[in-house]
């Protein structure tokens, strides 16, 4: 009897142990699930914690980004002023321009500018202000730059293919040519023969030339553009022999259009050498310091003055606006103003001339 009771008691203890063991395993399952949940759920920050940086900030751009300006050349004071405008705007933002900004001289050579842009891509430059010597040659490299995440802003010189660009910041170049035509016609009493120094490989120069020629042909029937010389560069050295050719073929012209102020200087040198400075009135585009001196001396009628420093500043603001999530117009044109003997001494369109 005792043996039966002892066996029954052992069976009872064994059953209790099994039930207890089963209950323990069931209690472990929620604990395992809770642990996994904790590993995949983002914890809320403390009340005094700063939120995570989910996007680009102005402080990050200013502290870390690299900027570059690719210029056609550095001898033209207009391009110098673009650089001044960019440097001033970046400095105002807090960018260390001695370390984060560089200017590359293209030497009026598109092949060099292509190589320069490729180097900037390799260097991880973030923003490039692009001033090319022609409007097509750099297109393939510009596409590559955009694919690499670079922000490209054309400054002064539009590109035939604007797709890789964030924006084009430029003067109203067609309007500048129109203004030259109107002021020259006024000075000549809306009559007389004229020459023109042009450069079709530059979209900027082509727009100015078109504005000038379209206006003369459409609005002034007693005026004619009798000689159009195609130049290789917007420089005094390139324009001088072209002006000599015009004077040889058409010695009686009374008006002359030059695509920019440096070209006007070359034209004026040839005109002075021919003894015709009183006969021929010269108009151009830029409003540079050198042009102001020629205007005040009575050797240049006037210039459609640009504001290159403003171009530089607007380009920097456009880059920051886009990088911080804002929208930027694909084309931003700045009107020109006529500079002549009445206002040349006081016009402040170039910062370095102030």
VENURRA-V427884 format. One record per backbone hydrogen bond with DSSP energy under -1.0 kcal/mol. CO is the residue of the C=O (numbers start at 1). NH is the residue of the N-H. E is the energy in kcal/mol with one decimal. If there is no record, write none. Layout:
# VENURRA-V427884
<<CO & NH & E> <CO & NH & E>>
This chain:
# VENURRA-V427884
<<1 & 5 & -2.3> <2 & 6 & -2.4> <3 & 7 & -2.2> <4 & 8 & -2.6> <5 & 9 & -2.3> <6 & 10 & -1.9> <7 & 11 & -2.1> <8 & 12 & -2.0> <9 & 13 & -2.1> <10 & 14 & -2.2> <11 & 15 & -2.0> <12 & 16 & -1.9> <13 & 17 & -2.1> <14 & 18 & -1.9> <15 & 19 & -2.3> <16 & 20 & -2.2> <17 & 21 & -2.3> <18 & 22 & -2.3> <19 & 23 & -2.0> <20 & 24 & -1.8> <21 & 25 & -1.6> <22 & 26 & -1.7> <23 & 27 & -1.5> <28 & 32 & -1.7> <29 & 33 & -2.0> <30 & 34 & -2.4> <31 & 35 & -1.7> <32 & 36 & -1.8> <33 & 37 & -2.3> <34 & 38 & -2.1> <35 & 39 & -1.4> <36 & 40 & -1.1> <37 & 41 & -1.2> <46 & 49 & -1.9> <52 & 54 & -1.1> <57 & 61 & -2.1> <58 & 62 & -2.6> <59 & 63 & -2.0> <60 & 64 & -2.6> <61 & 65 & -1.8> <66 & 126 & -1.4> <66 & 127 & -2.1> <67 & 102 & -1.3> <68 & 129 & -3.0> <69 & 104 & -3.0> <70 & 131 & -2.2> <71 & 106 & -2.2> <72 & 108 & -3.7> <76 & 80 & -1.7> <77 & 81 & -1.9> <78 & 82 & -1.5> <79 & 83 & -2.0> <80 & 84 & -2.1> <81 & 85 & -2.4> <82 & 86 & -2.3> <83 & 87 & -2.8> <84 & 88 & -2.5> <85 & 89 & -2.0> <86 & 90 & -2.7> <87 & 91 & -2.5> <88 & 92 & -2.2> <89 & 93 & -1.3> <90 & 95 & -2.4> <95 & 97 & -1.3> <96 & 99 & -1.6> <96 & 100 & -2.8> <100 & 67 & -3.6> <102 & 69 & -2.5> <104 & 71 & -2.6> <106 & 109 & -1.7> <109 & 113 & -1.8> <110 & 114 & -2.3> <111 & 115 & -2.0> <112 & 116 & -2.6> <113 & 117 & -2.3> <114 & 118 & -2.1> <115 & 119 & -2.2> <116 & 120 & -2.0> <117 & 121 & -2.2> <118 & 122 & -2.1> <119 & 123 & -1.8> <120 & 125 & -2.3> <121 & 124 & -1.3> <126 & 151 & -2.8> <127 & 68 & -1.8> <128 & 153 & -2.3> <129 & 70 & -2.8> <130 & 155 & -2.4> <135 & 160 & -2.8> <136 & 139 & -1.9> <138 & 142 & -2.4> <139 & 143 & -2.2> <140 & 144 & -1.8> <141 & 145 & -2.4> <142 & 146 & -2.2> <143 & 147 & -2.2> <144 & 148 & -1.4> <145 & 150 & -2.3> <146 & 149 & -1.8> <151 & 128 & -2.7> <152 & 166 & -3.3> <153 & 130 & -2.9> <154 & 169 & -3.1> <155 & 157 & -1.1> <162 & 165 & -1.8> <167 & 154 & -2.0> <168 & 332 & -3.1> <169 & 156 & -3.3> <170 & 334 & -2.4> <171 & 173 & -1.9> <172 & 176 & -1.8> <173 & 177 & -1.8> <174 & 178 & -2.0> <175 & 179 & -2.4> <176 & 180 & -2.0> <177 & 181 & -2.1> <178 & 182 & -2.4> <179 & 183 & -2.3> <180 & 184 & -2.3> <181 & 185 & -2.6> <182 & 186 & -2.0> <183 & 187 & -2.0> <184 & 188 & -1.9> <185 & 190 & -3.1> <192 & 224 & -1.7> <193 & 254 & -2.7> <193 & 255 & -1.2> <194 & 226 & -2.0> <194 & 227 & -1.0> <195 & 257 & -2.1> <196 & 229 & -2.9> <198 & 231 & -3.8> <199 & 202 & -1.2> <202 & 206 & -2.8> <203 & 207 & -2.3> <204 & 208 & -2.1> <205 & 209 & -2.7> <206 & 210 & -2.5> <207 & 211 & -2.5> <208 & 212 & -2.3> <209 & 213 & -2.9> <210 & 214 & -2.8> <211 & 215 & -1.4> <212 & 216 & -2.2> <213 & 217 & -2.6> <214 & 218 & -2.1> <215 & 219 & -2.4> <216 & 220 & -1.9> <220 & 223 & -1.8> <222 & 192 & -2.0> <224 & 194 & -2.9> <227 & 196 & -2.0> <229 & 198 & -3.1> <233 & 235 & -1.2> <235 & 239 & -1.9> <236 & 240 & -2.2> <239 & 243 & -2.4> <240 & 244 & -2.0> <241 & 245 & -2.0> <242 & 246 & -2.0> <243 & 247 & -2.6> <244 & 248 & -2.0> <245 & 249 & -2.1> <246 & 250 & -3.4> <250 & 253 & -1.4> <254 & 281 & -2.4> <255 & 195 & -2.0> <256 & 283 & -2.7> <257 & 197 & -2.8> <260 & 264 & -2.0> <261 & 265 & -2.0> <262 & 266 & -1.5> <263 & 267 & -2.3> <264 & 268 & -2.9> <265 & 269 & -2.0> <266 & 270 & -1.8> <267 & 271 & -2.5> <268 & 272 & -2.8> <269 & 273 & -2.1> <270 & 274 & -1.5> <271 & 276 & -2.5> <272 & 275 & -1.3> <276 & 280 & -2.1> <281 & 256 & -2.3> <282 & 301 & -1.6> <282 & 302 & -1.2> <283 & 258 & -2.4> <284 & 304 & -2.4> <285 & 261 & -1.3> <286 & 306 & -2.8> <288 & 292 & -2.3> <289 & 293 & -1.6> <290 & 294 & -1.7> <291 & 295 & -2.9> <292 & 296 & -2.7> <293 & 297 & -1.4> <294 & 299 & -2.4> <294 & 300 & -1.1> <295 & 298 & -1.5> <302 & 284 & -1.1> <303 & 305 & -1.2> <303 & 339 & -2.5> <304 & 286 & -2.0> <305 & 337 & -1.8> <307 & 311 & -1.6> <308 & 312 & -2.1> <309 & 313 & -2.3> <310 & 314 & -2.8> <311 & 315 & -2.1> <312 & 316 & -1.8> <313 & 317 & -2.3> <314 & 318 & -2.2> <315 & 319 & -2.0> <316 & 320 & -2.2> <317 & 321 & -2.6> <318 & 322 & -2.3> <319 & 323 & -2.5> <320 & 324 & -1.9> <321 & 326 & -3.0> <322 & 325 & -1.9> <330 & 168 & -1.7> <332 & 170 & -2.3> <334 & 172 & -1.9> <337 & 305 & -3.2> <339 & 303 & -1.9> <340 & 343 & -1.0> <340 & 344 & -2.1> <343 & 346 & -1.0> <343 & 347 & -1.7> <351 & 354 & -1.9>>
